[in-house]
């Protein structure tokens, strides 16, 4: 009930406040993912389990905020944005936490020890995808300023620049993901076929963290364009 009351209190000021609160929890969830991979690489099952449980708990917290916000968001907003746009932005934010949970869940279901050649580029890839999430979180923190200026003017221009940078970082993660896929391809003959399939899925999900982060920025750019 406390979370619901908190959302109601925030909504009395602006629906952007709970949107930002949701994104902060989503971001804290994504930021646990590099530690998850460090535990995997080190073969530390206890640390792996602890990181997985932390991710699952934060994903559930994000879901609670999302569900409360959807239930309490007014049908009519006296704001320069449409209710449906806010809900779509909320779903994109939530997809980041969902993906972090998918990654953690797969690690607990199977032995996902990576080939030695993949370890360092995998670390870099994971961190860069999380960097993309952090950058999208910084953009969401600009919502208050955008509201004050009606999504126009200098603040809107600054956010446009931030989204451009977000797109650039996401492009980097695409290149990293393809490079890792090539490394995995070169090791397929030395791995069990099922392990290969799951590693391709894992690389896809890691890349999804950056993809959803980029979509958050692109959705906000669309709101500015309107």
N, C-alpha and C positions, 0 to 999 in steps of 0.2 A: 504494500500500500504506500510505503514511504516513497518509492520510486515514482509511482503514479502521481502522488501529490507534488513531488519535485517537478515533474514535467508540467503539471497544471500551473504551478507557480511561474515556471520559466515562460510558458506560453502567454501569460498575461502581459509580458513585455514584448516578446518576439518569438516566432517559431524557429528563428535561426539559432537561438540559444540552445534548445535541446538538440538541434541538428549538430551543432558544434560539440556538445557534450557527447553525443553518439560517436562522432568522428574521433574524439580523443580516446574513447574506449576501444574503438576499432583499431586505431593506430597502436595503442599499447598491446593489443593482441598480435598485430603483425610484427611488432618489434621483438616478440619472443621467438620468432622463427629462426633467426641466425643462431641463437643459443641451442635450439633444437638440433640443428645440423652439427654444431660443435660437439654436442653430446653423442650424436650418431657417429661422427668421425672418430671420436675418442673411445667409442665402444662402452660408454658409461650409461648403463641401462637405468640406473636410479635417476641421473640427471635428465635423461630422455623422458622418463615417465613424469618427472616433476614439471618439465617444460610443457609436455602434452597436457597435463592437468591444468596448468595455468592458462594455456591457450583456450581450452574448452570452457573454463570458468569465465574468461573475459568475453568469449563469443556469446555465451549465455547472457552476460550482462548487457552486451550490445543489443541482443535480441529483445531483451526486456524494455530497454529504452525505445527501440524501434517500434515495438508493438504498442507501448503506451502513447507514443507520439502519434502514430497512425490513428489510434482510437480517439485522441483528444484534439487533433488538429481541426480547427473550424472549417466548415464547408465553404465559407466565404472569407477571403482574406483581403483586408484593405491595404494591399501591398502591391508593388510592381512585379509580382511573380504569381503564377498560378499554383493552386494547391497540388495539382497533378505533377507539376514540375518538381516541387519539393519532395513529393513522395518518390518520384523516380530517382532523384538525387540521393534520397535516403536509402533506397534499395541498392544503388551502386556502392555507397559507402559500406553497407552491410555485407556486400559480396566479398569485400576484402577480408573481413573477419571469417566468413564462411570458408573461404579458400585456405586461410591459415589453419582452420580446423581440419579441413580435408587433408592437408599436408601432414599434420600431426597424427591424424587417424591412420593414414597409410603407413607411416613409420612404425606404429605400434602393432599393426597387423602383420607386417612382413619384415624380414631382415633386409634392410635397404643399404647395406654397406657399399659405398661407391668404389669403383676401380681407383687405384692410387692416382692415376693420371688425371682423374676428374676432380680430386679433392680441392686443389687451390682455385681452379676456375669456378668450381661450384660455390666455394665460400664467397668469391667476388660477385658472382651472379646473384646469390641470395641477398647479400647486403645491398647491392644496387637496386634490386627490386623493392626492398624495404625502404631504401632512400626515396624511391618514387612515391611510396605511400606517405612518407613524411612530408614530401613536397606538396602532395595533394592536401594533407592536413593543414599545412600552412595557408593554402589557398582558401580552405573552408573558414579559417579564422578571420578572413577578410570580409565575411558576409555582413558583419555589422556596419562596416564602413560603406559597403556597397548599398546597403539599405538606406543609410543616411543621405546618400547622393542620388538615390533613385536609379542605381545601376548605370550611372553615367559619369562623365567627367574624369578627373585625374585618377581617382581610385579604381575606376573601371579599367582605365588604360594600364595601371600598374598590375592589375590582376591578369589582363591579357598577356602581359610580358611574362608573368609567372606561369601561365598555362603554356606559353611557348617553350619555356625552360622545362616544364614537366614533359612535354612531348619529346624534347630532345633527350632527356634522361631515359624515357621509355624506349626510344629508338636504340639507345645503347644496350638496354636489356634484351632487346630482340636479337642483336648481334651476338651477345654473350650466350643466349639460349641456343642459337644455331650452332655456335662453336662447340658447345657442350654436347649437342646432339651428334655432331660429327665425331667427337671423341667416343661417345657411347657406341656409335655405329662401328667404329674401328675395333671395339672390344666385344662385339656381339658373339663371335665364335667362342670366346672364353667364358661366356656367361650362360646361365640357364635361360632358355627362351622366355619363361614367365617373368624372370627378373628384369630382362630387357624391356618387356612390355610395361612393367610397373615403373621402371626408371624413366621411360619416355613420358608416362603419365605424370610422374613427379616433376619433371622439367616443365611440362605444360602448366601444371598448377603453380609452380614458382613464378613462371612468366605471367600467369593470370593476376598475381598480386599487383604487378606493374600495370597490366592492361586495365584492371578495374580502377586503379588510381588515376590513370590517364583519362578514363571515361568520366570520372568525377570532375576533373578539370574541364573536359570538353563540354559536359553538361552545364557547368557554370558559365562557360564562354557563350553557350547558346542563350542562357538567360540574359546575359549582357546584350547580346545581339538583338534581342526582342525589345 
